[in-house]
Amino acid sequence: MTVLDRYFELSDRATADEQAFHELVELFAEEAEVQPSGARKVVGKDAIANLYRQFFQSYSGMQRVWTTRRTENGLEAIWAIAGKRDSGELFAMQGRHIAEVDAQGKIYALEVHVSKAN
């Protein structure tokens, strides 16, 4: 299992499980960068924790499927997700994550690309 597979497993539980949320944040290096799709890049573990906390407060009941492969510079996951917004509206998205991993196995750069959403 790769760190990106662990990221997705923990992401599915982190909405309702505080321990999973903390484990998710610990997958990132201290000065990691996350580039969310269509939003400003965040840098540092604290900023990343805030980003994911906001995301998980806005969505619930997410179900995700993905496949991960190794690339020349790290990992890539193609994914699809369905869930419920805090408004009660259902949503579905698909896209990919591109991760670069340091020598300790921590994510130090993550790009999120959404290709379809409703």
Secondary structure in CASP SS format (residue, H / E / C, confidence):
PFRMAT SS
TARGET T0000
AUTHOR 0000-0000-0000
METHOD secondary structure of the structure
MODEL  1
M C 1.00
T C 1.00
V H 1.00
L H 1.00
D H 1.00
R H 1.00
Y H 1.00
F H 1.00
E H 1.00
L H 1.00
S H 1.00
D H 1.00
R H 1.00
A H 1.00
T C 1.00
A C 1.00
D C 1.00
E H 1.00
Q H 1.00
A H 1.00
F H 1.00
H H 1.00
E H 1.00
L H 1.00
V H 1.00
E C 1.00
L C 1.00
F E 1.00
A E 1.00
E E 1.00
E E 1.00
A E 1.00
E E 1.00
V E 1.00
Q E 1.00
P C 1.00
S C 1.00
G C 1.00
A C 1.00
R C 1.00
K C 1.00
V E 1.00
V E 1.00
G C 1.00
K H 1.00
D H 1.00
A H 1.00
I H 1.00
A H 1.00
N H 1.00
L H 1.00
Y H 1.00
R H 1.00
Q H 1.00
F H 1.00
F H 1.00
Q H 1.00
S H 1.00
Y E 1.00
S E 1.00
G E 1.00
M E 1.00
Q E 1.00
R E 1.00
V E 1.00
W E 1.00
T E 1.00
T E 1.00
R E 1.00
R E 1.00
T C 1.00
E C 1.00
N C 1.00
G C 1.00
L E 1.00
E E 1.00
A E 1.00
I E 1.00
W E 1.00
A E 1.00
I E 1.00
A E 1.00
G E 1.00
K E 1.00
R E 1.00
D C 1.00
S C 1.00
G C 1.00
E C 1.00
L E 1.00
F E 1.00
A E 1.00
M E 1.00
Q E 1.00
G E 1.00
R E 1.00
H E 1.00
I E 1.00
A E 1.00
E E 1.00
V E 1.00
D C 1.00
A C 1.00
Q C 1.00
G C 1.00
K C 1.00
I E 1.00
Y E 1.00
A E 1.00
L E 1.00
E E 1.00
V E 1.00
H E 1.00
V E 1.00
S E 1.00
K E 1.00
A E 1.00
N C 1.00
END
